[in-house]
Amino acid sequence: MKQSQILYFSRFAVNFVCYNNDIAFHFNPRFNEGNVIVCNTMQHKNWGSEERRHNMPFQRNTYFDIAIQVMGHAFQVTVNGQFLLEYRHRVSYETIQSLQVTGDLNLHCVTFYPSLLLLYNMLPAVQTPCSTGQVPFNIQYIGSNQGRNYRGSGCFGALTQKGPILFSLQVMPFQATLQTNFDINGKIIIMGNITHGADRFHVNLLNRRTRNIHLQVNPHFREGAIVRNTQDRGKWGPEERQMSYMPFQAGQSFLLEIRNEGGSFGVYSTGTKLFNYVHRLPFNQIDMIEVGGDVTLTFVQY
């Protein structure tokens, strides 16, 4: 969910609902119980044991971004670009059919970044490396939106961009040739998992003939920095490191998006902009992407 706003009331909830009406994951921030986040699972109309977290990242009357990723062993929750919690599966994620958002908030936007697990189990036809169709997924929102209740439906918007979409990439390092040069409004989305004890990984946008690297995004975990640079004719330029926080952590999943915004690259994680990087070489020469280091990839769209 992106750009939601909590109102002045007591609580809200995000529910991953199964086809039999069980709730696989109930994410429930409560302001009226001492600012606690309650996580639970409901099976056969009975709630299980609660898991409570007291590190509340939400505030009344403020906007927030929340990203919930379905992993093989657990749900991972990130709020405003910061990892919040992990909730291990109690029922099979394969039975999830809809998303429900309810409570005291205004919901402005819901975006689905495809998960390998959800796509393969919700839409068995998506088996080829390239697909540009939309994946239907039911959304139910029962909350405050200018005083009215609203119910809607959505789809995996990230699949609407034309271009290859690759799932479950086991061979590293990863290399791919872009179908067209990386022009203005071009976008690359990368999802994967950072290995435990990781030192660093890199994403390179380059020209395959000259091997000039127009942009390298290079998280250094031991330094807590994301190093950006350009290599022109074998020589690196000055590094850029300044940013407000480190969004990636060893042993966790990640989502990275690179956009060509005209005068610069815009680099995002879970919908939050991390930094701009002004072009040092002509961007219309970019025709290849490389990913390497201490990561495995689950999804790449370019």
Contacts in CASP RR format, 6 or more apart in sequence:
PFRMAT RR
TARGET T0000
AUTHOR 0000-0000-0000
METHOD contacts of the structure
MODEL  1
MKQSQILYFSRFAVNFVCYNNDIAFHFNPRFNEGNVIVCNTMQHKNWGSE
ERRHNMPFQRNTYFDIAIQVMGHAFQVTVNGQFLLEYRHRVSYETIQSLQ
VTGDLNLHCVTFYPSLLLLYNMLPAVQTPCSTGQVPFNIQYIGSNQGRNY
RGSGCFGALTQKGPILFSLQVMPFQATLQTNFDINGKIIIMGNITHGADR
FHVNLLNRRTRNIHLQVNPHFREGAIVRNTQDRGKWGPEERQMSYMPFQA
GQSFLLEIRNEGGSFGVYSTGTKLFNYVHRLPFNQIDMIEVGGDVTLTFV
QY
1 14 0 8 1.000
1 65 0 8 1.000
1 66 0 8 1.000
1 101 0 8 1.000
1 107 0 8 1.000
1 109 0 8 1.000
1 110 0 8 1.000
1 111 0 8 1.000
2 65 0 8 1.000
2 108 0 8 1.000
2 109 0 8 1.000
2 110 0 8 1.000
2 111 0 8 1.000
2 271 0 8 1.000
3 63 0 8 1.000
3 65 0 8 1.000
3 108 0 8 1.000
3 109 0 8 1.000
4 63 0 8 1.000
4 64 0 8 1.000
4 65 0 8 1.000
4 66 0 8 1.000
4 105 0 8 1.000
4 106 0 8 1.000
4 107 0 8 1.000
4 108 0 8 1.000
4 109 0 8 1.000
5 61 0 8 1.000
5 62 0 8 1.000
5 63 0 8 1.000
5 64 0 8 1.000
5 105 0 8 1.000
5 106 0 8 1.000
5 108 0 8 1.000
6 12 0 8 1.000
6 29 0 8 1.000
6 58 0 8 1.000
6 59 0 8 1.000
6 60 0 8 1.000
6 61 0 8 1.000
6 62 0 8 1.000
6 64 0 8 1.000
6 104 0 8 1.000
6 105 0 8 1.000
7 60 0 8 1.000
7 61 0 8 1.000
7 104 0 8 1.000
7 105 0 8 1.000
7 106 0 8 1.000
7 144 0 8 1.000
8 60 0 8 1.000
8 61 0 8 1.000
8 104 0 8 1.000
9 31 0 8 1.000
9 103 0 8 1.000
9 104 0 8 1.000
10 30 0 8 1.000
10 31 0 8 1.000
10 32 0 8 1.000
10 104 0 8 1.000
11 28 0 8 1.000
11 29 0 8 1.000
11 30 0 8 1.000
11 31 0 8 1.000
11 32 0 8 1.000
11 103 0 8 1.000
11 104 0 8 1.000
12 28 0 8 1.000
12 29 0 8 1.000
12 101 0 8 1.000
12 102 0 8 1.000
12 103 0 8 1.000
12 104 0 8 1.000
12 105 0 8 1.000
13 26 0 8 1.000
13 27 0 8 1.000
13 28 0 8 1.000
13 100 0 8 1.000
13 101 0 8 1.000
13 102 0 8 1.000
13 103 0 8 1.000
14 25 0 8 1.000
14 26 0 8 1.000
14 27 0 8 1.000
14 28 0 8 1.000
14 66 0 8 1.000
14 68 0 8 1.000
14 99 0 8 1.000
14 100 0 8 1.000
14 101 0 8 1.000
15 23 0 8 1.000
15 25 0 8 1.000
15 26 0 8 1.000
15 27 0 8 1.000
15 99 0 8 1.000
15 100 0 8 1.000
15 101 0 8 1.000
15 102 0 8 1.000
16 23 0 8 1.000
16 24 0 8 1.000
16 25 0 8 1.000
16 68 0 8 1.000
16 75 0 8 1.000
16 96 0 8 1.000
16 98 0 8 1.000
16 99 0 8 1.000
17 23 0 8 1.000
17 24 0 8 1.000
17 96 0 8 1.000
17 97 0 8 1.000
17 98 0 8 1.000
17 99 0 8 1.000
17 100 0 8 1.000
17 140 0 8 1.000
18 24 0 8 1.000
18 91 0 8 1.000
18 95 0 8 1.000
18 96 0 8 1.000
18 97 0 8 1.000
19 95 0 8 1.000
19 97 0 8 1.000
20 95 0 8 1.000
21 45 0 8 1.000
22 41 0 8 1.000
22 42 0 8 1.000
22 43 0 8 1.000
22 44 0 8 1.000
22 91 0 8 1.000
22 95 0 8 1.000
23 40 0 8 1.000
23 41 0 8 1.000
23 42 0 8 1.000
24 41 0 8 1.000
24 89 0 8 1.000
24 90 0 8 1.000
24 91 0 8 1.000
24 92 0 8 1.000
24 93 0 8 1.000
24 95 0 8 1.000
24 96 0 8 1.000
25 39 0 8 1.000
25 41 0 8 1.000
25 68 0 8 1.000
25 75 0 8 1.000
25 87 0 8 1.000
26 38 0 8 1.000
26 39 0 8 1.000
26 40 0 8 1.000
26 41 0 8 1.000
26 42 0 8 1.000
26 47 0 8 1.000
27 37 0 8 1.000
27 39 0 8 1.000
27 68 0 8 1.000
27 75 0 8 1.000
27 77 0 8 1.000
27 87 0 8 1.000
28 37 0 8 1.000
28 38 0 8 1.000
28 39 0 8 1.000
28 40 0 8 1.000
29 36 0 8 1.000
29 37 0 8 1.000
29 38 0 8 1.000
29 56 0 8 1.000
29 58 0 8 1.000
30 36 0 8 1.000
30 37 0 8 1.000
30 38 0 8 1.000
31 56 0 8 1.000
31 58 0 8 1.000
31 60 0 8 1.000
34 54 0 8 1.000
35 54 0 8 1.000
35 56 0 8 1.000
36 52 0 8 1.000
36 53 0 8 1.000
36 54 0 8 1.000
36 56 0 8 1.000
37 52 0 8 1.000
37 53 0 8 1.000
37 54 0 8 1.000
37 55 0 8 1.000
37 56 0 8 1.000
37 84 0 8 1.000
37 85 0 8 1.000
38 50 0 8 1.000
38 51 0 8 1.000
38 52 0 8 1.000
39 50 0 8 1.000
39 51 0 8 1.000
39 52 0 8 1.000
39 53 0 8 1.000
39 85 0 8 1.000
39 87 0 8 1.000
40 47 0 8 1.000
40 48 0 8 1.000
40 49 0 8 1.000
40 50 0 8 1.000
40 51 0 8 1.000
41 47 0 8 1.000
41 48 0 8 1.000
41 90 0 8 1.000
41 91 0 8 1.000
42 48 0 8 1.000
43 90 0 8 1.000
43 91 0 8 1.000
48 90 0 8 1.000
51 87 0 8 1.000
53 84 0 8 1.000
53 85 0 8 1.000
55 84 0 8 1.000
57 64 0 8 1.000
57 79 0 8 1.000
57 80 0 8 1.000
57 82 0 8 1.000
57 84 0 8 1.000
58 64 0 8 1.000
58 79 0 8 1.000
63 108 0 8 1.000
64 79 0 8 1.000
64 80 0 8 1.000
65 79 0 8 1.000
65 80 0 8 1.000
65 81 0 8 1.000
65 270 0 8 1.000
65 271 0 8 1.000
65 272 0 8 1.000
66 77 0 8 1.000
66 78 0 8 1.000
66 79 0 8 1.000
67 77 0 8 1.000
67 78 0 8 1.000
67 79 0 8 1.000
67 81 0 8 1.000
67 113 0 8 1.000
67 255 0 8 1.000
67 270 0 8 1.000
67 271 0 8 1.000
68 75 0 8 1.000
68 76 0 8 1.000
68 77 0 8 1.000
68 78 0 8 1.000
69 75 0 8 1.000
69 76 0 8 1.000
69 78 0 8 1.000
69 115 0 8 1.000
69 253 0 8 1.000
69 255 0 8 1.000
70 93 0 8 1.000
70 96 0 8 1.000
70 115 0 8 1.000
70 117 0 8 1.000
70 118 0 8 1.000
71 117 0 8 1.000
71 193 0 8 1.000
71 253 0 8 1.000
72 89 0 8 1.000
72 93 0 8 1.000
72 117 0 8 1.000
73 88 0 8 1.000
73 89 0 8 1.000
74 86 0 8 1.000
74 87 0 8 1.000
74 88 0 8 1.000
74 89 0 8 1.000
75 86 0 8 1.000
75 87 0 8 1.000
75 89 0 8 1.000
76 83 0 8 1.000
76 85 0 8 1.000
76 86 0 8 1.000
76 252 0 8 1.000
76 253 0 8 1.000
77 83 0 8 1.000
77 84 0 8 1.000
77 85 0 8 1.000
77 86 0 8 1.000
77 87 0 8 1.000
78 84 0 8 1.000
78 247 0 8 1.000
78 270 0 8 1.000
80 272 0 8 1.000
81 245 0 8 1.000
81 247 0 8 1.000
81 269 0 8 1.000
81 270 0 8 1.000
81 272 0 8 1.000
82 245 0 8 1.000
82 247 0 8 1.000
83 249 0 8 1.000
83 252 0 8 1.000
93 117 0 8 1.000
93 118 0 8 1.000
93 121 0 8 1.000
94 117 0 8 1.000
94 121 0 8 1.000
96 118 0 8 1.000
96 122 0 8 1.000
97 122 0 8 1.000
97 138 0 8 1.000
98 137 0 8 1.000
98 138 0 8 1.000
98 139 0 8 1.000
98 140 0 8 1.000
99 110 0 8 1.000
99 137 0 8 1.000
99 138 0 8 1.000
99 139 0 8 1.000
99 140 0 8 1.000
100 139 0 8 1.000
100 140 0 8 1.000
100 141 0 8 1.000
100 142 0 8 1.000
101 107 0 8 1.000
101 110 0 8 1.000
101 139 0 8 1.000
101 140 0 8 1.000
101 141 0 8 1.000
101 142 0 8 1.000
101 143 0 8 1.000
102 140 0 8 1.000
102 141 0 8 1.000
102 142 0 8 1.000
102 143 0 8 1.000
103 142 0 8 1.000
103 143 0 8 1.000
103 144 0 8 1.000
104 143 0 8 1.000
104 144 0 8 1.000
105 143 0 8 1.000
105 144 0 8 1.000
106 143 0 8 1.000
106 144 0 8 1.000
106 145 0 8 1.000
106 146 0 8 1.000
107 141 0 8 1.000
107 143 0 8 1.000
107 145 0 8 1.000
107 150 0 8 1.000
110 139 0 8 1.000
110 141 0 8 1.000
110 154 0 8 1.000
111 157 0 8 1.000
111 158 0 8 1.000
111 271 0 8 1.000
112 135 0 8 1.000
112 137 0 8 1.000
112 154 0 8 1.000
112 155 0 8 1.000
112 156 0 8 1.000
112 157 0 8 1.000
112 158 0 8 1.000
113 156 0 8 1.000
113 158 0 8 1.000
113 189 0 8 1.000
113 191 0 8 1.000
113 255 0 8 1.000
113 299 0 8 1.000
114 135 0 8 1.000
114 156 0 8 1.000
114 158 0 8 1.000
114 159 0 8 1.000
114 165 0 8 1.000
114 299 0 8 1.000
115 191 0 8 1.000
115 298 0 8 1.000
115 299 0 8 1.000
116 167 0 8 1.000
116 168 0 8 1.000
116 298 0 8 1.000
116 299 0 8 1.000
118 137 0 8 1.000
119 126 0 8 1.000
119 135 0 8 1.000
119 156 0 8 1.000
119 167 0 8 1.000
120 126 0 8 1.000
120 127 0 8 1.000
120 167 0 8 1.000
122 135 0 8 1.000
122 137 0 8 1.000
123 135 0 8 1.000
123 136 0 8 1.000
126 135 0 8 1.000
126 167 0 8 1.000
129 164 0 8 1.000
129 165 0 8 1.000
129 166 0 8 1.000
129 167 0 8 1.000
130 163 0 8 1.000
130 164 0 8 1.000
130 165 0 8 1.000
131 159 0 8 1.000
131 165 0 8 1.000
132 159 0 8 1.000
132 160 0 8 1.000
132 161 0 8 1.000
132 162 0 8 1.000
132 163 0 8 1.000
132 165 0 8 1.000
133 159 0 8 1.000
133 160 0 8 1.000
134 155 0 8 1.000
134 156 0 8 1.000
134 157 0 8 1.000
134 159 0 8 1.000
134 160 0 8 1.000
135 155 0 8 1.000
135 156 0 8 1.000
135 159 0 8 1.000
136 153 0 8 1.000
136 154 0 8 1.000
136 155 0 8 1.000
137 153 0 8 1.000
137 154 0 8 1.000
137 155 0 8 1.000
137 156 0 8 1.000
138 153 0 8 1.000
138 154 0 8 1.000
139 152 0 8 1.000
139 153 0 8 1.000
139 154 0 8 1.000
140 151 0 8 1.000
140 152 0 8 1.000
141 150 0 8 1.000
141 151 0 8 1.000
141 152 0 8 1.000
142 149 0 8 1.000
142 150 0 8 1.000
142 151 0 8 1.000
143 149 0 8 1.000
143 150 0 8 1.000
158 189 0 8 1.000
158 301 0 8 1.000
159 165 0 8 1.000
159 301 0 8 1.000
161 187 0 8 1.000
161 301 0 8 1.000
163 179 0 8 1.000
163 301 0 8 1.000
163 302 0 8 1.000
164 176 0 8 1.000
164 179 0 8 1.000
164 300 0 8 1.000
164 301 0 8 1.000
164 302 0 8 1.000
165 299 0 8 1.000
165 300 0 8 1.000
165 301 0 8 1.000
166 176 0 8 1.000
166 297 0 8 1.000
166 299 0 8 1.000
166 300 0 8 1.000
166 301 0 8 1.000
167 298 0 8 1.000
167 299 0 8 1.000
168 298 0 8 1.000
169 296 0 8 1.000
169 297 0 8 1.000
169 298 0 8 1.000
169 299 0 8 1.000
169 300 0 8 1.000
170 296 0 8 1.000
172 291 0 8 1.000
172 292 0 8 1.000
172 293 0 8 1.000
172 295 0 8 1.000
172 296 0 8 1.000
172 297 0 8 1.000
173 290 0 8 1.000
173 291 0 8 1.000
173 292 0 8 1.000
173 293 0 8 1.000
174 289 0 8 1.000
174 290 0 8 1.000
174 291 0 8 1.000
174 292 0 8 1.000
174 297 0 8 1.000
174 300 0 8 1.000
175 288 0 8 1.000
175 289 0 8 1.000
175 290 0 8 1.000
176 288 0 8 1.000
176 289 0 8 1.000
176 300 0 8 1.000
176 302 0 8 1.000
177 208 0 8 1.000
177 287 0 8 1.000
177 288 0 8 1.000
178 286 0 8 1.000
178 287 0 8 1.000
178 288 0 8 1.000
178 289 0 8 1.000
178 302 0 8 1.000
179 302 0 8 1.000
181 283 0 8 1.000
181 284 0 8 1.000
181 285 0 8 1.000
181 286 0 8 1.000
181 287 0 8 1.000
182 188 0 8 1.000
182 205 0 8 1.000
182 260 0 8 1.000
182 283 0 8 1.000
182 284 0 8 1.000
182 286 0 8 1.000
182 287 0 8 1.000
183 260 0 8 1.000
183 283 0 8 1.000
183 284 0 8 1.000
184 260 0 8 1.000
184 261 0 8 1.000
184 262 0 8 1.000
184 283 0 8 1.000
185 259 0 8 1.000
185 260 0 8 1.000
185 261 0 8 1.000
186 259 0 8 1.000
186 260 0 8 1.000
187 257 0 8 1.000
187 258 0 8 1.000
187 259 0 8 1.000
187 260 0 8 1.000
187 301 0 8 1.000
188 205 0 8 1.000
188 257 0 8 1.000
188 258 0 8 1.000
188 259 0 8 1.000
188 289 0 8 1.000
188 300 0 8 1.000
188 301 0 8 1.000
188 302 0 8 1.000
189 255 0 8 1.000
189 256 0 8 1.000
189 257 0 8 1.000
189 299 0 8 1.000
189 300 0 8 1.000
189 301 0 8 1.000
189 302 0 8 1.000
190 203 0 8 1.000
190 254 0 8 1.000
190 255 0 8 1.000
190 256 0 8 1.000
190 257 0 8 1.000
190 258 0 8 1.000
190 291 0 8 1.000
190 297 0 8 1.000
190 299 0 8 1.000
190 300 0 8 1.000
191 253 0 8 1.000
191 254 0 8 1.000
191 255 0 8 1.000
191 256 0 8 1.000
191 297 0 8 1.000
191 298 0 8 1.000
191 299 0 8 1.000
191 300 0 8 1.000
192 253 0 8 1.000
192 254 0 8 1.000
192 255 0 8 1.000
192 295 0 8 1.000
192 296 0 8 1.000
192 297 0 8 1.000
192 298 0 8 1.000
192 299 0 8 1.000
193 251 0 8 1.000
193 252 0 8 1.000
193 253 0 8 1.000
193 254 0 8 1.000
193 295 0 8 1.000
193 296 0 8 1.000
193 298 0 8 1.000
194 201 0 8 1.000
194 221 0 8 1.000
194 248 0 8 1.000
194 249 0 8 1.000
194 250 0 8 1.000
194 251 0 8 1.000
194 252 0 8 1.000
194 253 0 8 1.000
194 254 0 8 1.000
194 294 0 8 1.000
194 295 0 8 1.000
195 250 0 8 1.000
195 251 0 8 1.000
195 294 0 8 1.000
195 295 0 8 1.000
195 296 0 8 1.000
196 250 0 8 1.000
196 251 0 8 1.000
197 221 0 8 1.000
197 250 0 8 1.000
197 251 0 8 1.000
197 294 0 8 1.000
198 221 0 8 1.000
198 250 0 8 1.000
198 251 0 8 1.000
198 293 0 8 1.000
198 294 0 8 1.000
198 295 0 8 1.000
199 220 0 8 1.000
199 221 0 8 1.000
199 222 0 8 1.000
199 294 0 8 1.000
200 218 0 8 1.000
200 219 0 8 1.000
200 220 0 8 1.000
200 221 0 8 1.000
200 222 0 8 1.000
200 293 0 8 1.000
200 294 0 8 1.000
201 218 0 8 1.000
201 219 0 8 1.000
201 291 0 8 1.000
201 292 0 8 1.000
201 293 0 8 1.000
201 294 0 8 1.000
201 295 0 8 1.000
202 216 0 8 1.000
202 217 0 8 1.000
202 218 0 8 1.000
202 219 0 8 1.000
202 290 0 8 1.000
202 291 0 8 1.000
202 292 0 8 1.000
202 293 0 8 1.000
203 215 0 8 1.000
203 216 0 8 1.000
203 217 0 8 1.000
203 218 0 8 1.000
203 256 0 8 1.000
203 258 0 8 1.000
203 289 0 8 1.000
203 290 0 8 1.000
203 291 0 8 1.000
203 292 0 8 1.000
204 213 0 8 1.000
204 215 0 8 1.000
204 216 0 8 1.000
204 289 0 8 1.000
204 290 0 8 1.000
204 291 0 8 1.000
205 213 0 8 1.000
205 214 0 8 1.000
205 215 0 8 1.000
205 216 0 8 1.000
205 258 0 8 1.000
205 265 0 8 1.000
205 286 0 8 1.000
205 288 0 8 1.000
205 289 0 8 1.000
206 212 0 8 1.000
206 213 0 8 1.000
206 214 0 8 1.000
206 286 0 8 1.000
206 288 0 8 1.000
206 289 0 8 1.000
206 290 0 8 1.000
207 214 0 8 1.000
207 285 0 8 1.000
207 286 0 8 1.000
207 287 0 8 1.000
207 288 0 8 1.000
208 287 0 8 1.000
208 288 0 8 1.000
210 233 0 8 1.000
210 285 0 8 1.000
211 234 0 8 1.000
212 230 0 8 1.000
212 231 0 8 1.000
212 232 0 8 1.000
212 233 0 8 1.000
212 234 0 8 1.000
212 281 0 8 1.000
212 285 0 8 1.000
213 229 0 8 1.000
213 230 0 8 1.000
213 231 0 8 1.000
214 230 0 8 1.000
214 279 0 8 1.000
214 280 0 8 1.000
214 281 0 8 1.000
214 283 0 8 1.000
214 285 0 8 1.000
214 286 0 8 1.000
215 228 0 8 1.000
215 230 0 8 1.000
215 258 0 8 1.000
215 265 0 8 1.000
215 277 0 8 1.000
216 227 0 8 1.000
216 228 0 8 1.000
216 229 0 8 1.000
216 230 0 8 1.000
216 231 0 8 1.000
217 226 0 8 1.000
217 228 0 8 1.000
217 256 0 8 1.000
217 258 0 8 1.000
217 267 0 8 1.000
218 226 0 8 1.000
218 227 0 8 1.000
218 228 0 8 1.000
218 229 0 8 1.000
219 225 0 8 1.000
219 226 0 8 1.000
219 227 0 8 1.000
219 246 0 8 1.000
219 248 0 8 1.000
220 226 0 8 1.000
220 227 0 8 1.000
221 248 0 8 1.000
221 249 0 8 1.000
221 250 0 8 1.000
224 246 0 8 1.000
225 241 0 8 1.000
225 243 0 8 1.000
225 246 0 8 1.000
226 241 0 8 1.000
226 243 0 8 1.000
226 246 0 8 1.000
226 248 0 8 1.000
226 274 0 8 1.000
226 275 0 8 1.000
227 239 0 8 1.000
227 240 0 8 1.000
227 241 0 8 1.000
228 239 0 8 1.000
228 240 0 8 1.000
228 241 0 8 1.000
228 267 0 8 1.000
228 275 0 8 1.000
228 277 0 8 1.000
229 236 0 8 1.000
229 237 0 8 1.000
229 238 0 8 1.000
229 239 0 8 1.000
229 240 0 8 1.000
230 236 0 8 1.000
230 237 0 8 1.000
230 280 0 8 1.000
230 281 0 8 1.000
231 237 0 8 1.000
232 280 0 8 1.000
232 281 0 8 1.000
237 280 0 8 1.000
240 275 0 8 1.000
240 277 0 8 1.000
242 275 0 8 1.000
243 274 0 8 1.000
243 275 0 8 1.000
247 254 0 8 1.000
247 269 0 8 1.000
247 270 0 8 1.000
247 272 0 8 1.000
247 274 0 8 1.000
248 254 0 8 1.000
248 269 0 8 1.000
250 294 0 8 1.000
253 298 0 8 1.000
254 269 0 8 1.000
254 295 0 8 1.000
255 269 0 8 1.000
255 270 0 8 1.000
255 271 0 8 1.000
256 267 0 8 1.000
256 268 0 8 1.000
256 269 0 8 1.000
257 267 0 8 1.000
257 268 0 8 1.000
257 269 0 8 1.000
257 271 0 8 1.000
258 265 0 8 1.000
258 266 0 8 1.000
258 267 0 8 1.000
258 268 0 8 1.000
259 265 0 8 1.000
259 266 0 8 1.000
259 267 0 8 1.000
259 268 0 8 1.000
260 266 0 8 1.000
260 283 0 8 1.000
261 276 0 8 1.000
262 279 0 8 1.000
262 283 0 8 1.000
263 278 0 8 1.000
263 279 0 8 1.000
264 276 0 8 1.000
264 277 0 8 1.000
264 278 0 8 1.000
264 279 0 8 1.000
265 276 0 8 1.000
265 277 0 8 1.000
265 279 0 8 1.000
266 273 0 8 1.000
266 275 0 8 1.000
266 276 0 8 1.000
266 277 0 8 1.000
267 273 0 8 1.000
267 274 0 8 1.000
267 275 0 8 1.000
267 276 0 8 1.000
267 277 0 8 1.000
268 274 0 8 1.000
289 300 0 8 1.000
289 302 0 8 1.000
291 297 0 8 1.000
291 300 0 8 1.000
END
